[in-house]
């Protein structure tokens, strides 16, 4: 019975350990799921930022197109003016006007070039940074996805194994409890039988004591009869002697 009690306690301890393992895996899965959700949210934000950057880029492209149009007009205007029939190489005034126009248009064209280049370079840098960030988020998200799948699979396997183990241990536990109950019932029956045997033994002991007492009294009575018989014989002999005399 004691061994069965210890076995049942051991099985219950194993069941508790299995439940703790499942709880730990569920905690890991919960944390991984939260990280996975956060990564998805970051990815959505990055995509939204990229979309905003694309909208801004389209606006910049529109502004760039306008700048290029103005640039083309300036360039055409510049070419018309410097190639105008009015100019005269020998004329100081025309030469001064041509140089002044060239300087003015070149300055404006350089400003447009610089502005256009800055816009394009800024967009390229932002686009590159966002693409790099998206790649990193995709990699991180894939890692988190694999981690979540791995933990989910591991939890499922452990849960299935634990479920089978728990069922088997529960069945064994029930069997042992039934066996323990049966043993205790047998023990109770044996105790009852032992009690009855002990009562019978007590009765026998009393009978033995009475029997010994009766034997003792019988011995005493027998010895008394023998002495009485001898005394009677002696008296008879003595009386015979007296009669003869």
Secondary structure, DSSP 8 states (H G I E B T S, - for coil): -HHHHHHHHHHHHHHHHHHHHHHHHHHHHHHHHHHHHHHHHHHHHHHHHHHHHHHHHHHHHHHHHHHHHHHHHHHHHHHHHHT-TT--TT-HHHHHHHHHHHHHHHHHHHHHHHHHHHHHHHHHHHHHHHHHHHHHHHHHHHHHHHHHHHHHHHHHHHHHHHHHHHHHHHHHHHHHHHHHHHHHHHHHHHHHHHHHHHHHHHHHHHHHHHHHHHHHHHHHHHHHHHHHHHHHHHHHHHHHHHHH-
